[in-house]
Amino acid sequence: QVQLVESGGGLVQPGGSLRLSCAASGSIASIAGMGWYRQAPGKQRELVAAITSGGSTNYPDSVKGRFTISRDNAKNTVYLQLNGLKPEDTAVYYCYAQSLSRGYWGQGTQVTVSS
């Protein structure tokens, strides 16, 4: 079992920045890759960033150049730096971890971009 706890969401003005954190605990050694997804009201959950155990990253075009995913293996924590935020980035952001047998989700953290 893997437990994921997100933090760092909040209200920010357009153009602002936030850093989300995802602390993992439990069967850490089983995690092959991690990522961040988001879900806006009335929309499907979508991937916004992913990072492999080797450190390779992947982003959709909608956030490329604005969002950065990183990981601190010593702290079992994955971060998502959000820069240049836009109102359309407003959503609940979820941390995801993929083990060899299944995936795990965090509880989500709300990001609201509004003036």
PyMOL CGO cylinders between C-alpha atoms (Angstrom):
from pymol import cmd
from pymol.cgo import CYLINDER

trace = [
    CYLINDER, 0.00, 0.00, 0.00, 1.05, 3.55, -0.77, 0.3, 1, 1, 1, 1, 1, 1,
    CYLINDER, 1.05, 3.55, -0.77, -0.39, 6.65, 0.87, 0.3, 1, 1, 1, 1, 1, 1,
    CYLINDER, -0.39, 6.65, 0.87, -0.18, 10.04, -0.83, 0.3, 1, 1, 1, 1, 1, 1,
    CYLINDER, -0.18, 10.04, -0.83, -0.84, 13.39, 0.84, 0.3, 1, 1, 1, 1, 1, 1,
    CYLINDER, -0.84, 13.39, 0.84, -0.94, 16.58, -1.21, 0.3, 1, 1, 1, 1, 1, 1,
    CYLINDER, -0.94, 16.58, -1.21, -0.49, 20.12, 0.03, 0.3, 1, 1, 1, 1, 1, 1,
    CYLINDER, -0.49, 20.12, 0.03, 0.17, 23.59, -1.32, 0.3, 1, 1, 1, 1, 1, 1,
    CYLINDER, 0.17, 23.59, -1.32, -3.02, 24.49, -3.15, 0.3, 1, 1, 1, 1, 1, 1,
    CYLINDER, -3.02, 24.49, -3.15, -4.79, 27.79, -2.74, 0.3, 1, 1, 1, 1, 1, 1,
    CYLINDER, -4.79, 27.79, -2.74, -6.06, 30.96, -4.38, 0.3, 1, 1, 1, 1, 1, 1,
    CYLINDER, -6.06, 30.96, -4.38, -3.70, 32.85, -6.66, 0.3, 1, 1, 1, 1, 1, 1,
    CYLINDER, -3.70, 32.85, -6.66, -4.05, 35.69, -9.14, 0.3, 1, 1, 1, 1, 1, 1,
    CYLINDER, -4.05, 35.69, -9.14, -3.51, 35.14, -12.86, 0.3, 1, 1, 1, 1, 1, 1,
    CYLINDER, -3.51, 35.14, -12.86, 0.19, 35.08, -13.63, 0.3, 1, 1, 1, 1, 1, 1,
    CYLINDER, 0.19, 35.08, -13.63, 1.02, 33.91, -10.13, 0.3, 1, 1, 1, 1, 1, 1,
    CYLINDER, 1.02, 33.91, -10.13, 2.79, 30.78, -8.90, 0.3, 1, 1, 1, 1, 1, 1,
    CYLINDER, 2.79, 30.78, -8.90, 2.19, 27.90, -6.52, 0.3, 1, 1, 1, 1, 1, 1,
    CYLINDER, 2.19, 27.90, -6.52, 4.14, 24.84, -5.51, 0.3, 1, 1, 1, 1, 1, 1,
    CYLINDER, 4.14, 24.84, -5.51, 2.28, 21.64, -4.78, 0.3, 1, 1, 1, 1, 1, 1,
    CYLINDER, 2.28, 21.64, -4.78, 3.80, 18.85, -2.72, 0.3, 1, 1, 1, 1, 1, 1,
    CYLINDER, 3.80, 18.85, -2.72, 2.94, 15.16, -2.57, 0.3, 1, 1, 1, 1, 1, 1,
    CYLINDER, 2.94, 15.16, -2.57, 4.38, 13.15, 0.29, 0.3, 1, 1, 1, 1, 1, 1,
    CYLINDER, 4.38, 13.15, 0.29, 4.40, 9.40, -0.22, 0.3, 1, 1, 1, 1, 1, 1,
    CYLINDER, 4.40, 9.40, -0.22, 4.52, 6.79, 2.52, 0.3, 1, 1, 1, 1, 1, 1,
    CYLINDER, 4.52, 6.79, 2.52, 4.10, 3.04, 2.79, 0.3, 1, 1, 1, 1, 1, 1,
    CYLINDER, 4.10, 3.04, 2.79, 5.53, 0.74, 0.13, 0.3, 1, 1, 1, 1, 1, 1,
    CYLINDER, 5.53, 0.74, 0.13, 7.72, 3.41, -1.43, 0.3, 1, 1, 1, 1, 1, 1,
    CYLINDER, 7.72, 3.41, -1.43, 10.05, 0.94, -3.09, 0.3, 1, 1, 1, 1, 1, 1,
    CYLINDER, 10.05, 0.94, -3.09, 7.19, -0.36, -5.23, 0.3, 1, 1, 1, 1, 1, 1,
    CYLINDER, 7.19, -0.36, -5.23, 6.60, 2.99, -6.94, 0.3, 1, 1, 1, 1, 1, 1,
    CYLINDER, 6.60, 2.99, -6.94, 7.71, 3.04, -10.57, 0.3, 1, 1, 1, 1, 1, 1,
    CYLINDER, 7.71, 3.04, -10.57, 6.53, 6.52, -11.52, 0.3, 1, 1, 1, 1, 1, 1,
    CYLINDER, 6.53, 6.52, -11.52, 4.51, 9.43, -10.20, 0.3, 1, 1, 1, 1, 1, 1,
    CYLINDER, 4.51, 9.43, -10.20, 2.48, 12.22, -11.66, 0.3, 1, 1, 1, 1, 1, 1,
    CYLINDER, 2.48, 12.22, -11.66, 0.01, 15.02, -11.18, 0.3, 1, 1, 1, 1, 1, 1,
    CYLINDER, 0.01, 15.02, -11.18, -3.48, 15.12, -12.65, 0.3, 1, 1, 1, 1, 1, 1,
    CYLINDER, -3.48, 15.12, -12.65, -6.16, 17.77, -12.44, 0.3, 1, 1, 1, 1, 1, 1,
    CYLINDER, -6.16, 17.77, -12.44, -9.91, 17.81, -12.72, 0.3, 1, 1, 1, 1, 1, 1,
    CYLINDER, -9.91, 17.81, -12.72, -11.97, 20.92, -13.31, 0.3, 1, 1, 1, 1, 1, 1,
    CYLINDER, -11.97, 20.92, -13.31, -15.73, 20.97, -12.68, 0.3, 1, 1, 1, 1, 1, 1,
    CYLINDER, -15.73, 20.97, -12.68, -17.59, 19.16, -15.46, 0.3, 1, 1, 1, 1, 1, 1,
    CYLINDER, -17.59, 19.16, -15.46, -14.38, 17.96, -17.10, 0.3, 1, 1, 1, 1, 1, 1,
    CYLINDER, -14.38, 17.96, -17.10, -12.44, 14.73, -17.19, 0.3, 1, 1, 1, 1, 1, 1,
    CYLINDER, -12.44, 14.73, -17.19, -9.34, 14.23, -15.10, 0.3, 1, 1, 1, 1, 1, 1,
    CYLINDER, -9.34, 14.23, -15.10, -6.25, 14.99, -17.15, 0.3, 1, 1, 1, 1, 1, 1,
    CYLINDER, -6.25, 14.99, -17.15, -2.53, 14.43, -16.77, 0.3, 1, 1, 1, 1, 1, 1,
    CYLINDER, -2.53, 14.43, -16.77, -0.48, 17.59, -16.23, 0.3, 1, 1, 1, 1, 1, 1,
    CYLINDER, -0.48, 17.59, -16.23, 2.93, 16.16, -15.38, 0.3, 1, 1, 1, 1, 1, 1,
    CYLINDER, 2.93, 16.16, -15.38, 4.67, 12.83, -14.92, 0.3, 1, 1, 1, 1, 1, 1,
    CYLINDER, 4.67, 12.83, -14.92, 8.07, 11.72, -13.71, 0.3, 1, 1, 1, 1, 1, 1,
    CYLINDER, 8.07, 11.72, -13.71, 9.65, 8.29, -13.89, 0.3, 1, 1, 1, 1, 1, 1,
    CYLINDER, 9.65, 8.29, -13.89, 11.84, 6.66, -11.28, 0.3, 1, 1, 1, 1, 1, 1,
    CYLINDER, 11.84, 6.66, -11.28, 14.78, 7.63, -13.47, 0.3, 1, 1, 1, 1, 1, 1,
    CYLINDER, 14.78, 7.63, -13.47, 13.78, 11.28, -13.52, 0.3, 1, 1, 1, 1, 1, 1,
    CYLINDER, 13.78, 11.28, -13.52, 12.36, 11.56, -17.04, 0.3, 1, 1, 1, 1, 1, 1,
    CYLINDER, 12.36, 11.56, -17.04, 9.46, 14.01, -17.25, 0.3, 1, 1, 1, 1, 1, 1,
    CYLINDER, 9.46, 14.01, -17.25, 6.46, 14.46, -19.49, 0.3, 1, 1, 1, 1, 1, 1,
    CYLINDER, 6.46, 14.46, -19.49, 3.99, 17.33, -19.89, 0.3, 1, 1, 1, 1, 1, 1,
    CYLINDER, 3.99, 17.33, -19.89, 1.01, 18.04, -22.14, 0.3, 1, 1, 1, 1, 1, 1,
    CYLINDER, 1.01, 18.04, -22.14, 1.31, 21.08, -24.41, 0.3, 1, 1, 1, 1, 1, 1,
    CYLINDER, 1.31, 21.08, -24.41, -1.21, 23.00, -22.29, 0.3, 1, 1, 1, 1, 1, 1,
    CYLINDER, -1.21, 23.00, -22.29, 1.25, 23.32, -19.37, 0.3, 1, 1, 1, 1, 1, 1,
    CYLINDER, 1.25, 23.32, -19.37, 4.64, 22.78, -21.01, 0.3, 1, 1, 1, 1, 1, 1,
    CYLINDER, 4.64, 22.78, -21.01, 7.00, 25.61, -20.10, 0.3, 1, 1, 1, 1, 1, 1,
    CYLINDER, 7.00, 25.61, -20.10, 4.83, 26.71, -17.16, 0.3, 1, 1, 1, 1, 1, 1,
    CYLINDER, 4.83, 26.71, -17.16, 4.67, 23.64, -14.89, 0.3, 1, 1, 1, 1, 1, 1,
    CYLINDER, 4.67, 23.64, -14.89, 7.64, 21.66, -13.59, 0.3, 1, 1, 1, 1, 1, 1,
    CYLINDER, 7.64, 21.66, -13.59, 7.55, 18.32, -11.82, 0.3, 1, 1, 1, 1, 1, 1,
    CYLINDER, 7.55, 18.32, -11.82, 10.42, 17.20, -9.61, 0.3, 1, 1, 1, 1, 1, 1,
    CYLINDER, 10.42, 17.20, -9.61, 11.09, 14.64, -6.94, 0.3, 1, 1, 1, 1, 1, 1,
    CYLINDER, 11.09, 14.64, -6.94, 13.14, 14.44, -3.75, 0.3, 1, 1, 1, 1, 1, 1,
    CYLINDER, 13.14, 14.44, -3.75, 13.78, 10.76, -3.19, 0.3, 1, 1, 1, 1, 1, 1,
    CYLINDER, 13.78, 10.76, -3.19, 15.27, 11.38, 0.26, 0.3, 1, 1, 1, 1, 1, 1,
    CYLINDER, 15.27, 11.38, 0.26, 11.98, 12.94, 1.37, 0.3, 1, 1, 1, 1, 1, 1,
    CYLINDER, 11.98, 12.94, 1.37, 9.73, 10.63, -0.67, 0.3, 1, 1, 1, 1, 1, 1,
    CYLINDER, 9.73, 10.63, -0.67, 8.11, 13.75, -2.04, 0.3, 1, 1, 1, 1, 1, 1,
    CYLINDER, 8.11, 13.75, -2.04, 7.13, 14.91, -5.51, 0.3, 1, 1, 1, 1, 1, 1,
    CYLINDER, 7.13, 14.91, -5.51, 6.61, 18.57, -6.28, 0.3, 1, 1, 1, 1, 1, 1,
    CYLINDER, 6.61, 18.57, -6.28, 4.72, 20.45, -8.96, 0.3, 1, 1, 1, 1, 1, 1,
    CYLINDER, 4.72, 20.45, -8.96, 5.82, 24.03, -9.56, 0.3, 1, 1, 1, 1, 1, 1,
    CYLINDER, 5.82, 24.03, -9.56, 3.06, 26.00, -11.25, 0.3, 1, 1, 1, 1, 1, 1,
    CYLINDER, 3.06, 26.00, -11.25, 4.11, 29.28, -12.87, 0.3, 1, 1, 1, 1, 1, 1,
    CYLINDER, 4.11, 29.28, -12.87, 2.24, 31.66, -15.13, 0.3, 1, 1, 1, 1, 1, 1,
    CYLINDER, 2.24, 31.66, -15.13, -1.08, 30.42, -13.82, 0.3, 1, 1, 1, 1, 1, 1,
    CYLINDER, -1.08, 30.42, -13.82, -4.21, 31.07, -15.85, 0.3, 1, 1, 1, 1, 1, 1,
    CYLINDER, -4.21, 31.07, -15.85, -7.88, 30.94, -14.84, 0.3, 1, 1, 1, 1, 1, 1,
    CYLINDER, -7.88, 30.94, -14.84, -8.23, 27.76, -16.92, 0.3, 1, 1, 1, 1, 1, 1,
    CYLINDER, -8.23, 27.76, -16.92, -5.72, 26.08, -14.59, 0.3, 1, 1, 1, 1, 1, 1,
    CYLINDER, -5.72, 26.08, -14.59, -8.35, 26.17, -11.85, 0.3, 1, 1, 1, 1, 1, 1,
    CYLINDER, -8.35, 26.17, -11.85, -9.01, 22.59, -10.76, 0.3, 1, 1, 1, 1, 1, 1,
    CYLINDER, -9.01, 22.59, -10.76, -8.46, 20.02, -8.06, 0.3, 1, 1, 1, 1, 1, 1,
    CYLINDER, -8.46, 20.02, -8.06, -4.94, 18.68, -8.48, 0.3, 1, 1, 1, 1, 1, 1,
    CYLINDER, -4.94, 18.68, -8.48, -4.32, 15.02, -7.63, 0.3, 1, 1, 1, 1, 1, 1,
    CYLINDER, -4.32, 15.02, -7.63, -1.06, 13.22, -7.00, 0.3, 1, 1, 1, 1, 1, 1,
    CYLINDER, -1.06, 13.22, -7.00, -0.74, 9.76, -8.56, 0.3, 1, 1, 1, 1, 1, 1,
    CYLINDER, -0.74, 9.76, -8.56, 1.72, 6.94, -7.96, 0.3, 1, 1, 1, 1, 1, 1,
    CYLINDER, 1.72, 6.94, -7.96, 2.07, 3.84, -10.11, 0.3, 1, 1, 1, 1, 1, 1,
    CYLINDER, 2.07, 3.84, -10.11, 3.42, 0.66, -8.56, 0.3, 1, 1, 1, 1, 1, 1,
    CYLINDER, 3.42, 0.66, -8.56, 4.06, -2.61, -10.36, 0.3, 1, 1, 1, 1, 1, 1,
    CYLINDER, 4.06, -2.61, -10.36, 0.55, -3.85, -9.55, 0.3, 1, 1, 1, 1, 1, 1,
    CYLINDER, 0.55, -3.85, -9.55, -1.73, -0.80, -9.25, 0.3, 1, 1, 1, 1, 1, 1,
    CYLINDER, -1.73, -0.80, -9.25, -2.09, 2.96, -9.05, 0.3, 1, 1, 1, 1, 1, 1,
    CYLINDER, -2.09, 2.96, -9.05, -2.71, 5.14, -6.03, 0.3, 1, 1, 1, 1, 1, 1,
    CYLINDER, -2.71, 5.14, -6.03, -4.36, 8.56, -5.73, 0.3, 1, 1, 1, 1, 1, 1,
    CYLINDER, -4.36, 8.56, -5.73, -4.07, 11.31, -3.19, 0.3, 1, 1, 1, 1, 1, 1,
    CYLINDER, -4.07, 11.31, -3.19, -7.07, 13.19, -1.86, 0.3, 1, 1, 1, 1, 1, 1,
    CYLINDER, -7.07, 13.19, -1.86, -6.51, 16.24, -4.05, 0.3, 1, 1, 1, 1, 1, 1,
    CYLINDER, -6.51, 16.24, -4.05, -5.74, 19.89, -3.42, 0.3, 1, 1, 1, 1, 1, 1,
    CYLINDER, -5.74, 19.89, -3.42, -7.70, 22.82, -4.84, 0.3, 1, 1, 1, 1, 1, 1,
    CYLINDER, -7.70, 22.82, -4.84, -5.98, 25.38, -7.04, 0.3, 1, 1, 1, 1, 1, 1,
    CYLINDER, -5.98, 25.38, -7.04, -8.04, 28.47, -7.89, 0.3, 1, 1, 1, 1, 1, 1,
    CYLINDER, -8.04, 28.47, -7.89, -6.72, 31.12, -10.27, 0.3, 1, 1, 1, 1, 1, 1,
    CYLINDER, -6.72, 31.12, -10.27, -8.79, 34.28, -10.08, 0.3, 1, 1, 1, 1, 1, 1,
    CYLINDER, -8.79, 34.28, -10.08, -8.43, 38.02, -9.76, 0.3, 1, 1, 1, 1, 1, 1,
]
cmd.load_cgo(trace, "trace")
